[in-house]
Amino acid sequence: MEPKPVPKPHPPITIGGYSPVVITRAVTLGDGFNGGNVPLDRVTPIVGGLKTAAVAAKRDPATLHIVSRGTFHFHAEPQGPKRRPLWGTLDEIREDIGRYAAAGLPQLFLEANFQPGGAEVGTVLAHLDALASTR
């Protein structure tokens, strides 16, 4: 018989997207939400919407797995206040990680695709190591 039942325990099944129906599905069909490059000004409303939907579905909001991918671009020179979040120096990226946490995002994973100048793997890993202490 297909599909097979989901084994327990299993990795979290997260659902991504930004429409209201996706928020409901993330709570009722999945274990939580997986955003992709969520703009900082959308984090608080999305997380709040997920928690509201969880309560409406008689689910404890604390059980939701909420995570987002953030594509970072390292630059040697400061990019300034009008830059895209997670694009800049290591210090600017660290500040942005803190801003995502302050906005209510419990987990952010960094994606290193498309680094300026086609950075080598060793360089990207060094940047990730430098950012790993940011909580």
C-alpha positions in Angstrom: 0.0 0.0 0.0 1.3 3.5 -0.9 2.1 5.9 0.5 3.6 4.2 3.5 2.7 5.6 7.0 5.1 8.2 8.3 7.6 6.5 10.6 8.0 7.8 14.2 10.2 9.5 15.0 10.8 11.3 11.7 12.4 14.5 10.6 10.1 17.5 10.8 7.8 17.9 7.8 7.7 21.6 7.0 5.6 23.4 4.5 6.7 26.6 2.8 5.0 29.5 1.2 3.5 32.8 2.1 -0.2 32.8 1.5 -2.8 32.3 4.3 -3.7 28.8 3.1 0.0 27.8 3.4 0.1 29.0 7.0 -3.0 26.8 7.8 -1.5 23.8 6.0 1.8 24.2 7.8 0.0 23.9 11.1 -2.7 21.3 10.1 -0.8 19.0 7.7 2.8 19.5 8.6 5.1 19.9 11.6 5.7 23.5 10.9 6.8 26.2 8.4 9.9 26.5 6.2 10.3 30.0 4.7 12.8 30.9 2.0 14.5 34.3 2.3 11.7 35.7 4.3 11.9 39.5 4.3 12.6 40.9 7.8 9.3 42.8 7.8 7.4 39.7 7.1 8.9 37.5 9.9 6.8 38.8 12.8 3.4 38.5 10.9 4.2 35.0 9.6 5.3 33.7 13.0 2.3 35.3 14.6 0.0 33.9 11.9 1.4 30.4 12.5 0.8 30.7 16.2 -2.7 31.9 15.7 -3.4 29.1 13.3 -2.0 26.6 15.7 -4.3 27.8 18.5 -7.3 27.7 16.1 -6.3 24.1 15.2 -6.1 23.2 18.9 -2.4 22.7 18.6 0.2 23.9 21.0 2.1 26.7 19.1 5.3 25.7 20.9 5.3 22.4 19.0 5.7 24.1 15.6 9.0 23.8 13.8 9.6 27.2 12.3 12.6 27.8 10.2 13.7 29.9 7.2 16.5 29.7 4.7 18.6 32.9 4.3 20.9 33.3 1.3 23.9 35.2 2.4 26.4 37.1 0.3 29.7 38.0 1.9 31.3 41.3 0.9 34.6 42.6 2.2 33.3 46.2 2.3 30.3 47.4 4.3 27.2 47.5 2.1 25.3 50.1 4.2 21.8 50.4 5.6 19.9 50.0 2.3 21.4 46.6 1.6 19.5 43.4 1.3 19.5 41.4 4.6 22.3 38.9 5.0 24.3 40.7 2.3 27.4 42.5 3.6 30.4 42.1 5.8 30.4 39.3 8.5 29.5 42.0 11.1 26.5 43.2 9.0 25.4 39.6 8.4 25.7 38.9 12.2 23.5 42.0 12.9 20.9 40.6 10.4 20.9 37.2 12.1 20.1 39.0 15.3 17.4 41.0 13.7 15.7 37.8 12.4 15.8 36.3 15.9 14.5 39.5 17.4 11.6 39.5 14.9 10.6 36.0 16.2 12.3 33.6 13.8 13.5 30.7 16.0 15.8 29.1 13.4 17.6 30.5 10.4 19.8 28.4 8.2 22.3 30.1 5.9 22.6 29.1 2.2 25.8 29.9 0.5 24.6 29.7 -3.1 25.7 32.3 -5.6 28.5 34.0 -3.7 30.0 37.1 -5.3 32.9 36.2 -7.5 32.2 32.5 -7.2 33.9 32.0 -3.8 35.7 28.8 -3.2 34.3 26.2 -0.9 37.0 26.8 1.7 36.2 30.5 1.8 32.5 29.9 2.2 33.1 27.4 5.0 35.4 29.9 6.8 32.6 32.5 6.6 30.0 30.0 7.9 32.4 29.1 10.7 32.7 32.7 11.6 29.0 33.2 11.6 28.2 30.0 13.5 28.7 31.6 16.9 25.9 34.0 16.1 22.8 33.0 18.1 
